[in-house]
Amino acid sequence: MDGNTDISNIEKCNNKMYAFRQILVAIGPIIITGALGMTEAYSAILLPQLEHENSTIKIDTELSSWLASMSSFPMSGGCLVGAYLMQKIGRRAIHIWACIPLVLGWFLIAAAPNANIILVGRFLTGVSDGLLGPPTGVYIAETSHPNLRGVLIMSTVVALTFGIFLVHLLGTFFTWRMTAWISGVIPIPFAIFMCFVPESPSFLAKIKKFDEAKAAFYWCRGSSEESQKELDELFARQQELENVPKQSIAEIVKSLSKPEFWKPTVIISILFITAQMSGNQAMGSYSIQIIQECGLASDEYLTMIGIDTFRLLATIVSCILVSKLPRRSLVMLGGYGVCSVLFLLSCHLYLAPLFASDSSIIVLTLLSAYVFLIAVGLVPLTWTMMGEIFPLAYRSLGTAVTSSVCYVVLYLVVLTFPYLLTLFGNISGVFMFYCAFTFVGTIILTIYLPETKDKPLYIIEDYYKS
């Protein structure tokens, strides 16, 4: 009895140690993702300060639209480059190198003498965001246990949301230049930290460094019977890929018609489109303007920080729920919940002028519920499932294509928001427009989205083969 108890205690200690190591591996990508969140939300504090009468850099509506969307512009192309580089130099290495344009971009913004240099800096920070779109979820998925994988990938979304909150908070108390200096310094120590954690075992196996792959896998996961089985399966599938004859371009294109590539690509793309067309990034990039359009102009910055707090709490809640609930349930909760709140918010803002009473509390409650539901179900699950759903043979290309789709839609949402506001004449019309897109996307996902919770990657791979 005592011997069995001792063995059980040792196993528990080992499990905790390896879980801690998996968390260490994920820390770098998680914090760097937070820095990328600062990039995406920076325009919310940049534009109001540039539009102020005392600003030394003057902007108009068209230029403000470009300043808001410029960081999104290179993200799609950056995803394709990122997918290629993560196959050539590794998942870990690309995180380290991608911090160079990120830091350089922030420092250019901070020192910019005119709007053109700000645009260049925004472009460079967007390049980094695009480069890290494909490898972050893949790197964490390939170095973590299935039971921990969802929480760790979801933690990147918490970091992204915290980055939004942090840059808005900094912009509330500091100038846009000081905010940029601080944002540029944050990624540096974590990029250095990543030099001391293992590379992905899947990548090491791909480049035939099997001993290093085994060492990295055992360092992260231990050498239990379960781990050994998963490692053997990884090596076997990598060997199968090595034994496949070299294909011509025509054969490669033909192979993309296989269901294990196009089915998850289409589903994750729809998930990304639905998440972005809910207006998520418009809310992050134009927070102050949206708050003013909703009639909450008494203290826009305080309201923005309050809404950001709700978003941050939602992503933390989502991290807890992702380990408890099926992925599909969370997506449905987020999708249908966002539709309902957007519909109510749009109707209320449209009808509010007919009534004399103050409805600020109702609007603030609905706005908070809106960002909360997006952050609980839609946005976090896109990145989580992208890191899980693609087979090894198509993981690089699949994540590149779907990340590119995400960033193209994100760019269009940010770029077109001012024009949609002009087209509909008020914010209620824009909200109803986002509601319609979200509703259609959620219905499609309800029918076709698979469940991936707690499943080993090799099991998920086989789902779409039939």
Stockholm file with secondary structure:
# STOCKHOLM 1.0

chainA/1-466         MDGNTDISNIEKCNNKMYAFRQILVAIGPIIITGALGMTEAYSAILLPQLEHENSTIKIDTELSSWLASMSSFPMSGGCLVGAYLMQKIGRRAIHIWACIPLVLGWFLIAAAPNANIILVGRFLTGVSDGLLGPPTGVYIAETSHPNLRGVLIMSTVVALTFGIFLVHLLGTFFTWRMTAWISGVIPIPFAIFMCFVPESPSFLAKIKKFDEAKAAFYWCRGSSEESQKELDELFARQQELENVPKQSIAEIVKSLSKPEFWKPTVIISILFITAQMSGNQAMGSYSIQIIQECGLASDEYLTMIGIDTFRLLATIVSCILVSKLPRRSLVMLGGYGVCSVLFLLSCHLYLAPLFASDSSIIVLTLLSAYVFLIAVGLVPLTWTMMGEIFPLAYRSLGTAVTSSVCYVVLYLVVLTFPYLLTLFGNISGVFMFYCAFTFVGTIILTIYLPETKDKPLYIIEDYYKS
#=GR chainA/1-466 SS CHHHHHHHHHHHHHHHHHHHHHHHHHHHHHHHHHHHHHHHHTHHHHHHHHHSTTCSSCCCHHHHHHHHHTTTTTHHHHHHHHHHHHHHTCHHHHHHHHHHHHHHHHHHHHHCSSHHHHHHHHHHHHHHHHHTTTHHHHHHHHHSCHHHHHHHHHHHHHHHHHHHHHHHHHHHHSCHHHHHHHHHHTHHHHHHHGGGSCCCHHHHHHTTCHHHHHHHHHHHHCSCHHHHHHHHHHHHHHHHHHHSCCCCHHHHHHHTTSHHHHHHHHHHHHHHHHHHHTTHHHHHHSHHHHHHHTTCCSSHHHHHHHHHHHHHHHHHHHHHHHTTSCHHHHHHHHHHHHHHHHHHHHHHHHHGGGCCSCCHHHHHHHHHHHHHHIIIIIHHHHHHHHHHHSCGGGHHHHHHHHHHHHHHHHHHHHHHHHHHHHHHSSHHHHHHHHHHHHHHHHHHHHHHCCCCTTCCHHHHHGGGCC
#=GC SS_cons         CHHHHHHHHHHHHHHHHHHHHHHHHHHHHHHHHHHHHHHHHTHHHHHHHHHSTTCSSCCCHHHHHHHHHTTTTTHHHHHHHHHHHHHHTCHHHHHHHHHHHHHHHHHHHHHCSSHHHHHHHHHHHHHHHHHTTTHHHHHHHHHSCHHHHHHHHHHHHHHHHHHHHHHHHHHHHSCHHHHHHHHHHTHHHHHHHGGGSCCCHHHHHHTTCHHHHHHHHHHHHCSCHHHHHHHHHHHHHHHHHHHSCCCCHHHHHHHTTSHHHHHHHHHHHHHHHHHHHTTHHHHHHSHHHHHHHTTCCSSHHHHHHHHHHHHHHHHHHHHHHHTTSCHHHHHHHHHHHHHHHHHHHHHHHHHGGGCCSCCHHHHHHHHHHHHHHIIIIIHHHHHHHHHHHSCGGGHHHHHHHHHHHHHHHHHHHHHHHHHHHHHHSSHHHHHHHHHHHHHHHHHHHHHHCCCCTTCCHHHHHGGGCC
//
